[in-house]
Amino acid sequence: MEQALCFFTAETNYRNSPSPFGIKMADRLSGIPIHVDISDLPMKQGLIANTNKFVCGPSGTGKSFFMNHLIRQYYEQGTHVFIVDMGNSYKGLCDLIHSRTRGEDGIYLTYEQGENASFNPFYTEDGQYDMDTRESIRMVLLTLWKCENEPPTRAEEVALSNAVSLYLSQIQKRGSKPSFNSFYEFIRGDYRIVLRQKNVREKDFDVDNFLHVLEPYYKGGEFDYLLNSDRELDLLNKRFVVFELDAIREHKILLPIVTLMLMTGFMRKIRILKGIRKMLVLEEAWAALMNQGMSSFVRYAYKTFRKHFAEICVVTQELTDLLSNPVVKDSILANADTRILLDVKKYANRFTEIENLLGLSAKEKEQILTINRNNCPDRKYKEVWIGLGGAYSAVYATEVSRQEYLCYTTVQTEKKEVFDLAERFDGNLELAIRQLAEKNDDR
């Protein structure tokens, strides 16, 4: 007995979190439900320094299924959730929320050129521009201007910052509506004169180069619709919004810019909503931001989120993308203290690289390698490893009811069956799910 008890100082069974906030997981061995807080309590205990999350699982491991499970519970506890997706992984959950709220929430937007994908980087709800807002505008313009591996000089940053400030002062005095078109015209006219008066050299700020690179976004250009919206997405009052970008997945220009503008729009929201939890989920779209030119904006976004009770959750299925991208470690992993991994046996031959990239301890490595190795055949579940800042980690089971399964599933045949039945019920997805679940229970 004494020999057995000596292990109790280091080993214990799963315990429910005392925190009122959290998600329901399951004991991997017994299936007993467990209440787990991976945000608030770990922050209070000092296990993590931020609530940002990094989620990785190859295709077929249940990554999107787990994310649906996590996001639904965060939403039901008052969180404002905004998802940038590529693959329609959240349509079932979004449509269910849309149905339950009678169309007030659960907004599903797909990319349509010139319509949904139209933004205004200068828009604010109250027409005021604090330091954070000005910085956000400057970061967007710098990112649009500079190519992937060409960081701006300090002189260029200062010149552009001055341009933004002068432009905003001008439109406020005139009471005119801001837009990218009018900003472009301001640079081409008034600001060119300012630069000349200040004797700013071309090598310090090449205004002609700036105008040339950004010309496609000015009226008459190929993407003139993109930054000159006369209306804004209502991100402030909607608690669950999904923006599906699968239509531009391979577009090297549009994908990063649209993702960037969606992030910027959500950042405006997090500054306004005080004391309310906000979550931005980037599914695969994160890859569009992972170059040297975007890295400054990504770091700025993480810093802003941390200050405003908000978190970024980056989700990927390709670990090879991470291993080959030098920007990832500094921009994403360094700012996400909560790491969530699913079954990565596909990468067993490269696990040493993964171990080094994520900074895993020997214990964490062993835990991850046990995922889905000895699952109970009588239960339907997949396992997930959750690590909190290198201080605590465990493997849990994502085990849900039949109704939840039908809502979250990304299996095409199952999704089609659910949505076809919902169509017969005049779009009532909840009724379709309930009927299918009862039908399967009777088998």
C-alpha positions in Angstrom: 0.0 0.0 0.0 2.7 2.5 0.9 4.5 1.9 -2.4 1.3 2.5 -4.3 0.5 5.7 -2.4 3.8 7.2 -3.1 2.7 7.7 -6.8 -0.3 9.8 -5.7 1.9 12.9 -5.5 2.5 12.9 -9.2 -0.4 10.9 -10.7 -4.2 11.4 -10.4 -7.4 10.6 -12.2 -9.4 13.2 -14.3 -11.0 15.9 -12.2 -13.8 18.3 -13.0 -12.7 21.9 -13.1 -14.2 24.1 -10.4 -14.5 26.9 -12.9 -18.1 27.9 -14.0 -16.8 28.2 -17.6 -15.6 25.3 -19.7 -16.4 22.5 -22.1 -17.7 18.9 -21.6 -15.2 16.2 -22.5 -15.0 12.6 -21.4 -12.6 10.3 -19.5 -10.8 8.4 -22.2 -11.0 5.1 -20.1 -14.4 5.2 -18.5 -16.4 7.6 -20.7 -17.4 9.6 -17.6 -18.2 13.3 -18.5 -15.6 15.8 -17.3 -16.0 19.6 -17.1 -12.7 21.1 -18.4 -11.8 24.8 -18.5 -9.0 25.6 -21.0 -9.3 29.4 -20.8 -10.2 31.2 -17.5 -8.9 29.0 -14.7 -5.6 28.2 -16.4 -5.0 31.9 -16.8 -5.8 32.6 -13.1 -3.5 29.8 -12.1 -0.7 31.1 -14.2 -0.5 27.9 -16.4 -1.0 30.0 -19.5 -0.2 33.7 -20.3 -3.0 34.0 -23.0 -6.1 32.1 -24.0 -5.2 31.7 -27.7 -5.3 28.2 -29.1 -3.5 26.2 -31.7 -5.3 23.1 -33.0 -3.8 20.5 -35.3 -5.1 17.3 -36.7 -4.7 15.6 -40.1 -7.7 15.0 -42.2 -10.0 12.3 -40.8 -8.8 12.7 -37.1 -11.9 14.6 -36.0 -10.4 18.0 -35.9 -13.4 19.9 -37.2 -15.7 17.7 -35.2 -13.9 18.7 -32.0 -13.9 22.4 -33.0 -17.7 22.2 -33.5 -18.0 20.7 -30.1 -15.8 23.4 -28.5 -17.3 26.3 -30.3 -20.9 25.4 -29.6 -20.2 25.3 -25.9 -18.3 28.6 -25.9 -21.2 30.2 -27.9 -23.8 28.8 -25.4 -21.9 30.4 -22.6 -22.1 33.9 -24.1 -19.1 34.0 -26.4 -19.2 36.0 -29.7 -17.7 33.6 -32.3 -16.5 34.6 -35.8 -15.1 31.8 -38.0 -13.1 32.1 -41.2 -13.5 28.7 -42.8 -12.5 26.8 -46.0 -14.5 23.6 -46.3 -18.0 24.1 -44.9 -17.1 22.4 -41.6 -19.5 24.6 -39.6 -22.6 24.9 -41.8 -24.6 22.4 -39.7 -23.9 24.2 -36.4 -24.4 27.6 -38.0 -27.7 26.6 -39.5 -28.9 25.1 -36.3 -28.2 28.4 -34.4 -29.8 30.3 -37.2 -33.0 28.2 -36.9 -33.1 28.4 -33.1 -32.7 32.2 -33.0 -35.2 32.7 -35.8 -32.6 34.2 -38.1 -31.2 36.7 -35.6 -28.0 34.8 -35.3 -26.0 32.0 -37.0 -25.0 34.0 -40.1 -23.4 32.0 -42.9 -21.6 34.1 -45.6 -19.9 32.7 -48.6 -17.6 34.6 -50.9 -19.4 36.4 -53.7 -17.3 38.9 -55.7 -18.3 42.5 -55.1 -21.0 41.6 -52.5 -20.1 39.9 -49.3 -16.4 40.3 -49.9 -16.5 44.1 -49.8 -14.9 46.0 -47.0 -14.0 49.5 -45.8 -10.7 49.6 -43.8 -11.5 53.2 -42.7 -15.0 52.5 -41.3 -15.8 52.9 -37.6 -19.2 52.8 -36.0 -18.9 56.2 -34.3 -16.6 58.0 -36.8 -13.9 58.2 -34.1 -10.3 57.0 -34.6 -8.4 56.1 -31.4 -4.8 55.0 -31.5 -5.6 51.3 -31.9 -7.9 52.0 -34.8 -5.3 54.2 -36.6 -2.6 51.5 -36.0 -4.9 48.9 -37.5 -5.5 51.0 -40.6 -1.8 51.5 -41.0 -1.0 47.8 -40.6 -3.6 46.9 -43.3 -2.1 49.5 -45.8 1.4 48.3 -45.1 0.4 44.7 -45.7 -1.3 45.6 -48.9 1.7 47.5 -50.1 4.6 45.3 -49.2 5.3 42.0 -50.9 5.6 38.7 -48.9 9.3 39.0 -48.0 9.8 42.8 -48.0 9.4 44.3 -44.6 8.8 48.1 -44.5 11.5 50.4 -43.4 11.0 52.7 -40.4 10.8 55.7 -42.7 8.0 54.1 -44.7 6.1 53.2 -41.5 6.4 56.8 -40.3 5.4 58.3 -43.6 2.3 56.1 -43.9 1.3 56.7 -40.3 1.4 60.5 -41.0 -0.6 60.0 -44.1 -3.3 58.1 -42.3 -3.5 60.7 -39.5 -3.7 63.6 -42.0 -6.3 61.9 -44.1 -8.5 61.1 -41.1 -8.3 64.7 -39.8 -9.3 65.9 -43.3 -12.4 63.8 -43.6 -13.5 64.6 -40.0 -13.2 68.3 -40.7 -15.1 68.0 -44.0 -17.6 65.5 -42.6 -17.1 63.3 -45.6 -17.4 59.5 -45.7 -14.0 57.7 -45.6 -13.1 55.1 -48.2 -10.0 53.6 -49.9 -10.8 55.6 -53.0 -10.7 58.9 -51.3 -7.6 57.9 -49.3 -5.8 57.0 -52.6 -6.8 60.4 -54.0 -5.5 62.1 -50.9 -2.1 60.4 -51.3 -2.0 61.2 -55.0 -2.8 64.9 -54.4 -2.5 66.5 -51.0 0.0 64.2 -49.4 2.3 64.3 -52.3 2.5 68.1 -51.7 3.2 67.5 -48.0 6.0 65.1 -48.8 7.5 67.7 -51.1 7.3 70.5 -48.5 9.0 68.2 -45.9 11.7 67.2 -48.4 11.0 63.5 -47.9 13.2 61.6 -50.2 11.9 59.0 -52.6 14.1 56.4 -51.1 12.4 57.1 -47.7 8.9 56.9 -49.1 8.3 56.1 -52.7 4.8 57.6 -53.2 4.6 56.5 -56.8 5.5 52.9 -55.9 2.8 53.0 -53.2 0.2 54.3 -55.6 1.2 51.8 -58.3 1.0 48.8 -56.0 -2.4 49.8 -54.6 -3.9 50.9 -57.9 -5.8 47.6 -58.4 -7.9 48.5 -55.3 -8.8 52.0 -56.6 -11.8 52.6 -58.7 -11.5 51.1 -62.2 -9.0 48.6 -60.9 -9.4 44.8 -60.9 -10.3 44.7 -57.2 -11.9 48.1 -56.8 -14.9 46.6 -55.1 -12.8 45.1 -52.3 -12.0 48.1 -50.1 -14.7 50.6 -51.0 -17.8 49.1 -49.4 -20.7 51.5 -48.7 -22.0 49.1 -46.1 -20.5 47.1 -43.3 -21.0 43.5 -42.1 -22.9 43.6 -38.9 -20.3 41.9 -36.8 -21.2 43.8 -33.7 -24.7 42.4 -32.9 -24.3 38.9 -34.3 -22.8 36.3 -31.9 -22.2 33.5 -34.4 -20.9 34.4 -37.9 -19.2 32.0 -40.4 -17.4 33.4 -43.5 -16.7 30.6 -46.0 -13.7 31.3 -48.3 -13.5 28.0 -50.2 -14.2 29.8 -53.5 -10.9 31.7 -53.3 -8.8 29.0 -51.6 -6.3 29.1 -54.4 -6.4 32.8 -55.1 -3.0 34.2 -54.0 -4.2 37.9 -54.0 -7.8 37.7 -52.7 -7.4 35.1 -50.0 -4.9 36.9 -47.8 -6.6 40.3 -48.3 -10.1 39.0 -47.5 -8.8 37.2 -44.5 -6.9 40.3 -43.4 -10.0 42.5 -43.7 -12.2 40.0 -41.9 -9.7 40.0 -39.0 -9.6 43.8 -39.0 -13.4 44.0 -38.9 -13.5 41.6 -36.0 -10.8 43.6 -34.2 -13.1 46.6 -34.4 -15.8 44.6 -32.6 -13.5 43.4 -29.8 -12.6 47.0 -29.0 -16.3 48.0 -28.6 -17.6 45.0 -26.7 -16.3 45.3 -23.2 -16.4 42.4 -20.7 -17.7 39.9 -23.3 -15.7 36.9 -24.5 -14.8 37.0 -28.2 -13.3 34.2 -30.3 -11.9 34.3 -33.8 -11.4 30.9 -35.5 -9.1 30.7 -38.5 -9.5 27.4 -40.3 -6.8 26.8 -42.9 -7.1 30.5 -43.9 -4.3 31.3 -41.5 -1.8 30.0 -44.1 -2.6 33.1 -46.2 -1.1 35.3 -43.5 2.0 33.3 -42.9 4.6 35.3 -44.8 7.1 37.9 -43.8 5.0 40.8 -45.0 2.0 39.7 -42.9 3.9 38.7 -39.7 3.9 42.1 -38.2 0.1 42.4 -38.6 -0.4 38.9 -37.1 1.7 39.8 -34.0 -0.2 43.0 -33.7 -3.6 41.1 -33.9 -2.5 38.7 -31.1 -1.5 41.6 -28.9 -4.8 43.4 -29.5 -6.9 40.3 -28.8 -5.2 39.7 -25.5 -6.0 43.2 -24.3 -9.8 42.9 -25.1 -10.9 39.6 -23.6 -10.7 37.9 -27.0 -8.8 34.9 -28.3 -7.6 33.6 -31.7 -7.9 29.9 -32.5 -5.8 28.7 -35.4 -6.8 25.4 -36.9 -4.8 23.4 -39.4 -4.6 19.8 -40.7 -1.1 20.0 -42.3 1.8 19.9 -39.8 4.1 20.0 -42.8 2.9 23.6 -43.4 4.1 24.5 -40.0 7.4 22.7 -40.2 8.3 24.5 -43.4 7.2 28.0 -42.4 9.7 30.0 -40.4 7.1 32.7 -39.6 4.7 30.3 -37.8 6.8 29.9 -34.7 7.2 33.6 -34.0 3.7 34.7 -35.1 1.4 31.8 -34.0 3.0 29.3 -31.7 4.7 32.0 -29.6 1.3 33.6 -28.9 -0.9 30.4 -28.4 -0.3 28.9 -25.0 -3.0 26.3 -25.4 -2.0 23.5 -27.9 -4.6 20.9 -29.0 -3.5 17.9 -31.1 -5.4 15.1 -32.5 -4.1 11.8 -33.9 -0.7 12.6 -35.5 0.5 9.1 -36.2 0.7 10.1 -39.9 3.7 12.1 -38.9 5.4 9.5 -36.7 8.6 9.6 -38.9 8.8 13.4 -38.3 7.8 13.6 -34.7 11.2 14.8 -33.6 10.6 17.9 -35.7 7.1 18.4 -34.3 8.5 17.9 -30.8 11.1 20.6 -31.3 8.6 23.0 -33.0 6.0 22.7 -30.2 8.6 22.4 -27.4 7.1 19.2 -26.1 8.3 17.5 -22.9 9.0 13.8 -22.8 5.7 13.2 -20.9 3.7 15.3 -23.4 5.2 13.3 -26.3 4.2 10.0 -24.8 0.7 11.3 -24.2 0.3 12.4 -27.8 1.6 9.1 -29.1 -1.1 7.2 -27.2 -4.0 9.0 -28.9 -6.6 6.5 -30.3 -4.2 3.6 -29.6 -6.6 1.6 -27.4 -10.1 2.9 -27.9 -13.0 1.1 -26.4 -14.9 -0.7 -29.2 -18.2 -0.2 -27.5 -18.0 3.6 -27.5 -18.0 6.0 -30.5 -15.4 8.7 -29.8 -12.0 10.1 -30.8 -9.3 11.3 -28.5 -7.6 14.7 -28.3 -4.6 16.0 -26.4 -4.8 19.4 -24.7 -1.6 21.0 -23.4 -1.7 24.2 -21.3 1.5 26.2 -21.4 3.7 23.2 -20.8 2.5 23.1 -17.2 -0.4 20.7 -17.6 -1.6 18.3 -20.3 -4.0 15.3 -20.7 -5.8 13.2 -23.3 -9.5 13.4 -23.4 -12.3 11.8 -25.4 -14.7 13.8 -27.6 -17.8 11.7 -27.0 -21.2 13.3 -27.8 -24.8 12.4 -28.2 -26.3 11.1 -31.5 -27.9 14.5 -32.0 -24.7 16.4 -31.5 -22.9 14.0 -33.8 -25.4 14.6 -36.7 -24.9 18.4 -36.2 -21.1 18.3 -36.2 -20.4 15.6 -38.8 -18.3 16.5 -41.8 -18.9 13.1 -43.6 -20.5 14.1 -46.9 -23.1 11.3 -47.0 -24.2 12.0 -43.4 -24.4 15.8 -44.0 -26.4 15.3 -47.1 -28.9 13.0 -45.3 -29.3 15.7 -42.6 -29.8 18.6 -44.9 -32.0 16.7 -47.4 -34.4 15.8 -44.5 -34.2 19.4 -43.1 -35.3 20.6 -46.6 -38.4 18.4 -46.4 -39.2 20.0 -43.0 -39.1 23.5 -44.4 -35.5 24.1 -43.3 -36.0 22.9 -39.7 -32.6 21.4 -39.1 -33.2 20.6 -35.4 -36.3 18.5 -36.3 -34.4 16.7 -39.0 -31.5 15.9 -36.6 -33.9 14.7 -33.9 -35.8 12.4 -36.2 -32.6 10.9 -37.7 -31.2 10.4 -34.2 -34.4 8.6 -33.1 -34.3 6.5 -36.3 -30.7 5.4 -35.6 -31.5 4.6 -32.0 -34.2 2.2 -33.1 -31.8 0.2 -35.2 
